[in-house]
Amino acid sequence: MIMRFSRFLIAVLSIMVLASCHSKKQVVHKPIAKAHPKVIEKNEDVVTKEQGNSSDTNSLIFKSTEAYINYFKDAAIEEMKIYKIPASITLAQGIIESSSGNSELTKRSNNHFGIKCHKEWDGDRTYHDDDEKGECFRVYKDPAKSYRDHSLFLTLRSRYSDLFKLDQGDYVGWAKGLSDAGYATDRRYPAKLIGLIEKFELHKYDTQVLGKSYTVNSGLKEKIVSEKVVANVASKSGYHTVNYNDTLFSIANKYGISVNELKELNNLTTDTISIGQNLKYSKNSDTSVQVSTLKEHIVEKGDTLYNISKRYGISVEDLKRINNLQSNELSIGQSILTK
C-alpha cells in the first residue's frame, strides 16, 4: 500500500516538474512585417489633386507647359510607336485642348483632348458647355487612358484615315489634316499646333521614334501661318470666320451675345451659315477691312510704320487700326498686315 502511494506521489511530482518547465518556455511570435508606403518621386511641378467624386478621379495640376510635356512625353511616344500618330501632334493637341492640363474640364475628368461621349461611350461622363450648352464629355480615372482613347478616336474614324497616309514625321501635314477633317472648329488650330511644336521642339520626340529627321513642308507651313494671321485680323476687326462645325449658337456663345443679336447684326433670316463666311459679332465691327485682300509684311531692320505705309499705299492710321497697334513701335520679325 505504501509502495503504491509512493509511486503515485512520484508520478504527481514528475508531472508538476514538467509543467513548471513548460510554463517557463518563451512563446515565439512571428514578427509582423511593417508596412511601408510606396515612395513616389517628388515632382514640384506636378501636384495631384483628389477630386472626391463618384468616379474616384484624381487630376494632376501642372505649374507650366514644360512640366506637362515632361510628364506626358513618354505616353505620346508610346502612342506613336503603336498607332503612328506623331508624338509632337499628340502633345500639342493635349496642351491646347487641356490648357496644359489645367482646364476646368480636364481637372474634373482627366479628359485631355476634349473628346465627347458619342453613342459608343459607356464609361463615366461629365457635362460642359462647348459648341452647345451642357455637352457630354468622357471621364477617365487615369489620364494615360485619355491619351490611349485619343489614339483610338483618330484611328477608328474614317474621316481621319487620310492622315495615316502622311509621313509620320509630317507634323505640318497632320496639323492641316486634323483641321480639314473637322477635329476643331478654330480656323487657327493648325497654326497653333505648329507654333507649339516648334516653340517647345516637340518634333524631337518624332525623331526619337523614327530614328531620323523630317524636312518640313515650308510652303504649306507658310500658308497655314498666313491663314492664322488673317483670321486674327478678322477677329480684331469684329468678325468671326465660320469654320467647320460652327453653329450660330457656338459663335454667339464664344462672343457673349445671343443668337438673335448675331442674326440681326448680319441680317440673317435663317440659321444657315457657310464655311469661310465672315460674321459680325459686334456693332463696332470695322466694315472697311476686307479680310480676303489683306497681305502680310514681316518687319525688317530699318522698317517703320511710315515707310511700310508708303510701300503698300496705306495710311499709318489704317495700319495701326488693322493690326490693333497702340504705338508706333515695331520689332524685327513682327507680322504686319496691310491692304
Order of alpha helices (4+ residues) and beta strands (2+ residues): alpha-beta-beta-alpha-alpha-alpha-beta-beta-alpha-alpha-alpha-alpha-alpha-beta-alpha-alpha-beta-beta-alpha-alpha-beta
